[in-house]
Structure formats: C-alpha cells, structure tokens
C-alpha cells in the first residue's frame, strides 16, 4: 500500500499559487506541514511552474598571476621570471605598480 503524501486539495493549492518561487514554497510548506524543498519537488513533478532563484553574479575577471608576471617581465625587459607566480597576487601587483 502506498502512502499519499499530497492530497488532491494540496496539489490544487499549489496549482492555484502558481507560478511558485522559493518564498511561496516556504509559506505553503509551513501551511501544509512540508518542507520548501518538498513543495518545489512536488510542483515540478506535477508540472506546476516554478521560478528558481537567479544564479549569483560571477566575479569580475581579474588578471591572473601569470598575466601579472608577464607584465612585470615586459616592464623589466626580461625573458622569464620562473617561480615568481608563487608570490601572492597583492605582492605581484605592488611590484608591477612600482615598475610602471
């Protein structure tokens, strides 16, 4: 025998509140005695529209240590400074700033 986790009335409530987002899922979960994740999973299984959180913004691309070392090499007119990449990024940036 299968246990019914969501009654037809519960599914109707989810459908009536569509489109769902995380905040609505939390509120409905509190009403129904379910977790927000359970509400979201049921909504997706039933084909009820769910709007997920937008992805966090990516970090701005900063120059890599290799880029900074290359700039230092260019500024000093040196072919190679092997091993300098192991220095901290802030130290390399200060060195590059002092050269320019």
LINLIN-V332213 format. One record per helix or strand. SS is the DSSP state (H for helix, E for strand). FROM is the first residue (numbers start at 0). TO is the last residue. Records with the same first field share a line. If there is no record, write none. Layout:
SS: FROM-TO, FROM-TO
//
This chain:
H: 7-15, 21-31, 35-45, 64-75, 83-85, 88-98
E: 19-19, 49-49
//
